Amino acid sequence: MSTVQLNQPVPAFTCATTAEEALTLDNLQGKNIVIYFYPKDNTPGCTLEVSRFS
């Protein structure tokens, strides 16, 4: 596992989308993105924090 440091490039990654397709960092080149990590699904904190991205 890699550690992401503030103001450093994100390491290459692959993850599954909600449509169960592979998403890679290469697919996002040239786009503005937000990578968001949260501790647990369906909690009040999760909902409040993610609403700031609207």
PDB file of N, CA, C and O in Angstrom, chain B, residues numbered from 101:
ATOM      1  N   MET B 101       0.838  -1.171   0.000  1.00  0.00           N
ATOM      2  CA  MET B 101       0.000   0.000   0.000  1.00  0.00           C
ATOM      3  C   MET B 101       0.888   1.240   0.000  1.00  0.00           C
ATOM      4  O   MET B 101       1.905   1.275   0.691  1.00  0.00           O
ATOM      5  N   SER B 102       0.513   2.247  -0.762  1.00  0.00           N
ATOM      6  CA  SER B 102       1.255   3.500  -0.828  1.00  0.00           C
ATOM      7  C   SER B 102       0.645   4.526   0.110  1.00  0.00           C
ATOM      8  O   SER B 102      -0.555   4.496   0.383  1.00  0.00           O
ATOM      9  N   THR B 103       1.465   5.419   0.592  1.00  0.00           N
ATOM     10  CA  THR B 103       0.996   6.533   1.398  1.00  0.00           C
ATOM     11  C   THR B 103       0.971   7.772   0.519  1.00  0.00           C
ATOM     12  O   THR B 103       1.956   8.080  -0.152  1.00  0.00           O
ATOM     13  N   VAL B 104      -0.131   8.472   0.519  1.00  0.00           N
ATOM     14  CA  VAL B 104      -0.264   9.699  -0.259  1.00  0.00           C
ATOM     15  C   VAL B 104       0.131  10.869   0.627  1.00  0.00           C
ATOM     16  O   VAL B 104      -0.397  11.037   1.726  1.00  0.00           O
ATOM     17  N   GLN B 105       1.055  11.667   0.143  1.00  0.00           N
ATOM     18  CA  GLN B 105       1.517  12.832   0.881  1.00  0.00           C
ATOM     19  C   GLN B 105       0.888  14.099   0.305  1.00  0.00           C
ATOM     20  O   GLN B 105       0.663  14.196  -0.901  1.00  0.00           O
ATOM     21  N   LEU B 106       0.611  15.053   1.160  1.00  0.00           N
ATOM     22  CA  LEU B 106       0.038  16.329   0.751  1.00  0.00           C
ATOM     23  C   LEU B 106       0.923  17.007  -0.286  1.00  0.00           C
ATOM     24  O   LEU B 106       2.142  17.074  -0.132  1.00  0.00           O
ATOM     25  N   ASN B 107       0.289  17.512  -1.347  1.00  0.00           N
ATOM     26  CA  ASN B 107       0.961  18.246  -2.429  1.00  0.00           C
ATOM     27  C   ASN B 107       1.935  17.392  -3.246  1.00  0.00           C
ATOM     28  O   ASN B 107       2.852  17.923  -3.873  1.00  0.00           O
ATOM     29  N   GLN B 108       1.738  16.086  -3.238  1.00  0.00           N
ATOM     30  CA  GLN B 108       2.553  15.183  -4.041  1.00  0.00           C
ATOM     31  C   GLN B 108       1.657  14.470  -5.043  1.00  0.00           C
ATOM     32  O   GLN B 108       0.460  14.325  -4.795  1.00  0.00           O
ATOM     33  N   PRO B 109       2.200  14.025  -6.163  1.00  0.00           N
ATOM     34  CA  PRO B 109       1.389  13.297  -7.140  1.00  0.00           C
ATOM     35  C   PRO B 109       0.794  12.023  -6.535  1.00  0.00           C
ATOM     36  O   PRO B 109       1.412  11.369  -5.695  1.00  0.00           O
ATOM     37  N   VAL B 110      -0.388  11.698  -6.969  1.00  0.00           N
ATOM     38  CA  VAL B 110      -1.048  10.467  -6.531  1.00  0.00           C
ATOM     39  C   VAL B 110      -0.419   9.292  -7.267  1.00  0.00           C
ATOM     40  O   VAL B 110      -0.219   9.365  -8.479  1.00  0.00           O
ATOM     41  N   PRO B 111      -0.103   8.210  -6.560  1.00  0.00           N
ATOM     42  CA  PRO B 111       0.456   7.039  -7.255  1.00  0.00           C
ATOM     43  C   PRO B 111      -0.593   6.389  -8.160  1.00  0.00           C
ATOM     44  O   PRO B 111      -1.794   6.547  -7.942  1.00  0.00           O
ATOM     45  N   ALA B 112      -0.138   5.672  -9.159  1.00  0.00           N
ATOM     46  CA  ALA B 112      -1.061   4.974 -10.065  1.00  0.00           C
ATOM     47  C   ALA B 112      -1.957   4.044  -9.259  1.00  0.00           C
ATOM     48  O   ALA B 112      -1.508   3.411  -8.304  1.00  0.00           O
ATOM     49  N   PHE B 113      -3.228   3.966  -9.648  1.00  0.00           N
ATOM     50  CA  PHE B 113      -4.156   3.081  -8.953  1.00  0.00           C
ATOM     51  C   PHE B 113      -5.205   2.559  -9.910  1.00  0.00           C
ATOM     52  O   PHE B 113      -5.417   3.120 -10.986  1.00  0.00           O
ATOM     53  N   THR B 114      -5.856   1.486  -9.515  1.00  0.00           N
ATOM     54  CA  THR B 114      -7.019   0.930 -10.202  1.00  0.00           C
ATOM     55  C   THR B 114      -8.042   0.616  -9.123  1.00  0.00           C
ATOM     56  O   THR B 114      -7.704   0.027  -8.096  1.00  0.00           O
ATOM     57  N   CYS B 115      -9.292   1.007  -9.350  1.00  0.00           N
ATOM     58  CA  CYS B 115     -10.365   0.684  -8.409  1.00  0.00           C
ATOM     59  C   CYS B 115     -11.641   0.409  -9.204  1.00  0.00           C
ATOM     60  O   CYS B 115     -11.738   0.736 -10.387  1.00  0.00           O
ATOM     61  N   ALA B 116     -12.607  -0.192  -8.532  1.00  0.00           N
ATOM     62  CA  ALA B 116     -13.882  -0.519  -9.177  1.00  0.00           C
ATOM     63  C   ALA B 116     -14.854   0.640  -9.015  1.00  0.00           C
ATOM     64  O   ALA B 116     -14.898   1.277  -7.963  1.00  0.00           O
ATOM     65  N   THR B 117     -15.628   0.911 -10.052  1.00  0.00           N
ATOM     66  CA  THR B 117     -16.672   1.930  -9.986  1.00  0.00           C
ATOM     67  C   THR B 117     -17.966   1.282  -9.499  1.00  0.00           C
ATOM     68  O   THR B 117     -18.032   0.064  -9.334  1.00  0.00           O
ATOM     69  N   THR B 118     -18.987   2.095  -9.270  1.00  0.00           N
ATOM     70  CA  THR B 118     -20.276   1.536  -8.868  1.00  0.00           C
ATOM     71  C   THR B 118     -20.876   0.679  -9.974  1.00  0.00           C
ATOM     72  O   THR B 118     -21.730  -0.166  -9.704  1.00  0.00           O
ATOM     73  N   ALA B 119     -20.445   0.883 -11.213  1.00  0.00           N
ATOM     74  CA  ALA B 119     -20.896   0.055 -12.342  1.00  0.00           C
ATOM     75  C   ALA B 119     -19.990  -1.166 -12.516  1.00  0.00           C
ATOM     76  O   ALA B 119     -20.089  -1.887 -13.508  1.00  0.00           O
ATOM     77  N   GLU B 120     -19.098  -1.388 -11.528  1.00  0.00           N
ATOM     78  CA  GLU B 120     -18.162  -2.513 -11.533  1.00  0.00           C
ATOM     79  C   GLU B 120     -17.236  -2.508 -12.745  1.00  0.00           C
ATOM     80  O   GLU B 120     -16.894  -3.559 -13.287  1.00  0.00           O
ATOM     81  N   GLU B 121     -16.839  -1.315 -13.157  1.00  0.00           N
ATOM     82  CA  GLU B 121     -15.850  -1.155 -14.212  1.00  0.00           C
ATOM     83  C   GLU B 121     -14.543  -0.717 -13.561  1.00  0.00           C
ATOM     84  O   GLU B 121     -14.556  -0.138 -12.474  1.00  0.00           O
ATOM     85  N   ALA B 122     -13.424  -0.986 -14.210  1.00  0.00           N
ATOM     86  CA  ALA B 122     -12.129  -0.581 -13.678  1.00  0.00           C
ATOM     87  C   ALA B 122     -11.887   0.897 -13.971  1.00  0.00           C
ATOM     88  O   ALA B 122     -12.060   1.349 -15.103  1.00  0.00           O
ATOM     89  N   LEU B 123     -11.490   1.635 -12.957  1.00  0.00           N
ATOM     90  CA  LEU B 123     -11.133   3.044 -13.099  1.00  0.00           C
ATOM     91  C   LEU B 123      -9.665   3.171 -12.744  1.00  0.00           C
ATOM     92  O   LEU B 123      -9.239   2.701 -11.689  1.00  0.00           O
ATOM     93  N   THR B 124      -8.890   3.798 -13.607  1.00  0.00           N
ATOM     94  CA  THR B 124      -7.467   3.982 -13.335  1.00  0.00           C
ATOM     95  C   THR B 124      -7.148   5.473 -13.344  1.00  0.00           C
ATOM     96  O   THR B 124      -7.904   6.281 -13.883  1.00  0.00           O
ATOM     97  N   LEU B 125      -6.041   5.814 -12.750  1.00  0.00           N
ATOM     98  CA  LEU B 125      -5.598   7.204 -12.756  1.00  0.00           C
ATOM     99  C   LEU B 125      -5.367   7.676 -14.188  1.00  0.00           C
ATOM    100  O   LEU B 125      -5.631   8.835 -14.509  1.00  0.00           O
ATOM    101  N   ASP B 126      -4.880   6.793 -15.043  1.00  0.00           N
ATOM    102  CA  ASP B 126      -4.651   7.156 -16.448  1.00  0.00           C
ATOM    103  C   ASP B 126      -5.951   7.595 -17.140  1.00  0.00           C
ATOM    104  O   ASP B 126      -5.926   8.476 -18.000  1.00  0.00           O
ATOM    105  N   ASN B 127      -7.096   6.977 -16.763  1.00  0.00           N
ATOM    106  CA  ASN B 127      -8.388   7.363 -17.348  1.00  0.00           C
ATOM    107  C   ASN B 127      -8.773   8.800 -17.000  1.00  0.00           C
ATOM    108  O   ASN B 127      -9.614   9.396 -17.672  1.00  0.00           O
ATOM    109  N   LEU B 128      -8.172   9.350 -15.969  1.00  0.00           N
ATOM    110  CA  LEU B 128      -8.560  10.671 -15.467  1.00  0.00           C
ATOM    111  C   LEU B 128      -7.599  11.778 -15.867  1.00  0.00           C
ATOM    112  O   LEU B 128      -7.791  12.932 -15.485  1.00  0.00           O
ATOM    113  N   GLN B 129      -6.579  11.442 -16.622  1.00  0.00           N
ATOM    114  CA  GLN B 129      -5.585  12.438 -17.027  1.00  0.00           C
ATOM    115  C   GLN B 129      -6.256  13.623 -17.709  1.00  0.00           C
ATOM    116  O   GLN B 129      -7.128  13.443 -18.560  1.00  0.00           O
ATOM    117  N   GLY B 130      -5.850  14.836 -17.335  1.00  0.00           N
ATOM    118  CA  GLY B 130      -6.374  16.054 -17.948  1.00  0.00           C
ATOM    119  C   GLY B 130      -7.691  16.523 -17.356  1.00  0.00           C
ATOM    120  O   GLY B 130      -8.243  17.527 -17.806  1.00  0.00           O
ATOM    121  N   LYS B 131      -8.211  15.810 -16.344  1.00  0.00           N
ATOM    122  CA  LYS B 131      -9.470  16.194 -15.713  1.00  0.00           C
ATOM    123  C   LYS B 131      -9.208  16.656 -14.293  1.00  0.00           C
ATOM    124  O   LYS B 131      -8.271  16.190 -13.644  1.00  0.00           O
ATOM    125  N   ASN B 132     -10.038  17.575 -13.809  1.00  0.00           N
ATOM    126  CA  ASN B 132      -9.978  17.962 -12.405  1.00  0.00           C
ATOM    127  C   ASN B 132     -10.765  16.932 -11.611  1.00  0.00           C
ATOM    128  O   ASN B 132     -11.933  16.675 -11.904  1.00  0.00           O
ATOM    129  N   ILE B 133     -10.132  16.345 -10.612  1.00  0.00           N
ATOM    130  CA  ILE B 133     -10.792  15.310  -9.826  1.00  0.00           C
ATOM    131  C   ILE B 133     -10.589  15.568  -8.336  1.00  0.00           C
ATOM    132  O   ILE B 133      -9.674  16.288  -7.937  1.00  0.00           O
ATOM    133  N   VAL B 134     -11.440  14.980  -7.536  1.00  0.00           N
ATOM    134  CA  VAL B 134     -11.287  14.976  -6.082  1.00  0.00           C
ATOM    135  C   VAL B 134     -11.256  13.520  -5.664  1.00  0.00           C
ATOM    136  O   VAL B 134     -12.159  12.752  -5.998  1.00  0.00           O
ATOM    137  N   ILE B 135     -10.227  13.142  -4.939  1.00  0.00           N
ATOM    138  CA  ILE B 135     -10.164  11.802  -4.371  1.00  0.00           C
ATOM    139  C   ILE B 135     -10.522  11.959  -2.907  1.00  0.00           C
ATOM    140  O   ILE B 135      -9.842  12.661  -2.159  1.00  0.00           O
ATOM    141  N   TYR B 136     -11.589  11.301  -2.511  1.00  0.00           N
ATOM    142  CA  TYR B 136     -12.156  11.487  -1.184  1.00  0.00           C
ATOM    143  C   TYR B 136     -12.180  10.168  -0.430  1.00  0.00           C
ATOM    144  O   TYR B 136     -12.711   9.174  -0.927  1.00  0.00           O
ATOM    145  N   PHE B 137     -11.612  10.154   0.758  1.00  0.00           N
ATOM    146  CA  PHE B 137     -11.613   8.973   1.613  1.00  0.00           C
ATOM    147  C   PHE B 137     -12.442   9.284   2.849  1.00  0.00           C
ATOM    148  O   PHE B 137     -12.356  10.381   3.400  1.00  0.00           O
ATOM    149  N   TYR B 138     -13.231   8.334   3.276  1.00  0.00           N
ATOM    150  CA  TYR B 138     -14.035   8.539   4.481  1.00  0.00           C
ATOM    151  C   TYR B 138     -14.046   7.255   5.295  1.00  0.00           C
ATOM    152  O   TYR B 138     -13.811   6.176   4.752  1.00  0.00           O
ATOM    153  N   PRO B 139     -14.321   7.360   6.606  1.00  0.00           N
ATOM    154  CA  PRO B 139     -14.169   6.189   7.467  1.00  0.00           C
ATOM    155  C   PRO B 139     -15.251   5.132   7.342  1.00  0.00           C
ATOM    156  O   PRO B 139     -14.944   3.948   7.476  1.00  0.00           O
ATOM    157  N   LYS B 140     -16.499   5.499   7.092  1.00  0.00           N
ATOM    158  CA  LYS B 140     -17.559   4.500   7.077  1.00  0.00           C
ATOM    159  C   LYS B 140     -18.749   5.002   6.265  1.00  0.00           C
ATOM    160  O   LYS B 140     -19.127   6.170   6.356  1.00  0.00           O
ATOM    161  N   ASP B 141     -19.336   4.104   5.466  1.00  0.00           N
ATOM    162  CA  ASP B 141     -20.527   4.414   4.667  1.00  0.00           C
ATOM    163  C   ASP B 141     -21.757   4.655   5.540  1.00  0.00           C
ATOM    164  O   ASP B 141     -21.873   4.136   6.650  1.00  0.00           O
ATOM    165  N   ASN B 142     -22.665   5.456   4.998  1.00  0.00           N
ATOM    166  CA  ASN B 142     -23.989   5.668   5.598  1.00  0.00           C
ATOM    167  C   ASN B 142     -23.944   6.145   7.044  1.00  0.00           C
ATOM    168  O   ASN B 142     -24.719   5.686   7.882  1.00  0.00           O
ATOM    169  N   THR B 143     -23.033   7.068   7.328  1.00  0.00           N
ATOM    170  CA  THR B 143     -22.975   7.686   8.647  1.00  0.00           C
ATOM    171  C   THR B 143     -23.224   9.177   8.495  1.00  0.00           C
ATOM    172  O   THR B 143     -23.022   9.713   7.406  1.00  0.00           O
ATOM    173  N   PRO B 144     -23.654   9.867   9.545  1.00  0.00           N
ATOM    174  CA  PRO B 144     -23.895  11.308   9.433  1.00  0.00           C
ATOM    175  C   PRO B 144     -22.646  12.082   8.992  1.00  0.00           C
ATOM    176  O   PRO B 144     -22.741  13.009   8.187  1.00  0.00           O
ATOM    177  N   GLY B 145     -21.500  11.706   9.511  1.00  0.00           N
ATOM    178  CA  GLY B 145     -20.267  12.395   9.130  1.00  0.00           C
ATOM    179  C   GLY B 145     -19.957  12.241   7.659  1.00  0.00           C
ATOM    180  O   GLY B 145     -19.525  13.194   7.011  1.00  0.00           O
ATOM    181  N   CYS B 146     -20.170  11.065   7.129  1.00  0.00           N
ATOM    182  CA  CYS B 146     -19.927  10.792   5.715  1.00  0.00           C
ATOM    183  C   CYS B 146     -20.797  11.711   4.865  1.00  0.00           C
ATOM    184  O   CYS B 146     -20.303  12.342   3.930  1.00  0.00           O
ATOM    185  N   THR B 147     -22.067  11.789   5.176  1.00  0.00           N
ATOM    186  CA  THR B 147     -23.016  12.602   4.405  1.00  0.00           C
ATOM    187  C   THR B 147     -22.676  14.086   4.497  1.00  0.00           C
ATOM    188  O   THR B 147     -22.705  14.786   3.485  1.00  0.00           O
ATOM    189  N   LEU B 148     -22.359  14.570   5.681  1.00  0.00           N
ATOM    190  CA  LEU B 148     -22.036  15.994   5.857  1.00  0.00           C
ATOM    191  C   LEU B 148     -20.766  16.366   5.119  1.00  0.00           C
ATOM    192  O   LEU B 148     -20.708  17.401   4.455  1.00  0.00           O
ATOM    193  N   GLU B 149     -19.744  15.523   5.233  1.00  0.00           N
ATOM    194  CA  GLU B 149     -18.473  15.841   4.582  1.00  0.00           C
ATOM    195  C   GLU B 149     -18.592  15.850   3.077  1.00  0.00           C
ATOM    196  O   GLU B 149     -18.090  16.771   2.432  1.00  0.00           O
ATOM    197  N   VAL B 150     -19.240  14.856   2.493  1.00  0.00           N
ATOM    198  CA  VAL B 150     -19.313  14.753   1.034  1.00  0.00           C
ATOM    199  C   VAL B 150     -20.198  15.856   0.442  1.00  0.00           C
ATOM    200  O   VAL B 150     -20.007  16.223  -0.717  1.00  0.00           O
ATOM    201  N   SER B 151     -21.144  16.385   1.189  1.00  0.00           N
ATOM    202  CA  SER B 151     -22.002  17.437   0.662  1.00  0.00           C
ATOM    203  C   SER B 151     -21.217  18.709   0.344  1.00  0.00           C
ATOM    204  O   SER B 151     -21.684  19.544  -0.430  1.00  0.00           O
ATOM    205  N   ARG B 152     -20.042  18.862   0.926  1.00  0.00           N
ATOM    206  CA  ARG B 152     -19.198  20.036   0.654  1.00  0.00           C
ATOM    207  C   ARG B 152     -18.653  20.040  -0.774  1.00  0.00           C
ATOM    208  O   ARG B 152     -18.206  21.079  -1.259  1.00  0.00           O
ATOM    209  N   PHE B 153     -18.684  18.902  -1.444  1.00  0.00           N
ATOM    210  CA  PHE B 153     -18.187  18.827  -2.810  1.00  0.00           C
ATOM    211  C   PHE B 153     -19.232  19.217  -3.850  1.00  0.00           C
ATOM    212  O   PHE B 153     -18.915  19.297  -5.037  1.00  0.00           O
ATOM    213  N   SER B 154     -20.455  19.458  -3.434  1.00  0.00           N
ATOM    214  CA  SER B 154     -21.539  19.766  -4.383  1.00  0.00           C
ATOM    215  C   SER B 154     -21.277  21.026  -5.168  1.00  0.00           C
ATOM    216  O   SER B 154     -22.095  21.415  -6.002  1.00  0.00           O
TER     217      SER B 154
END
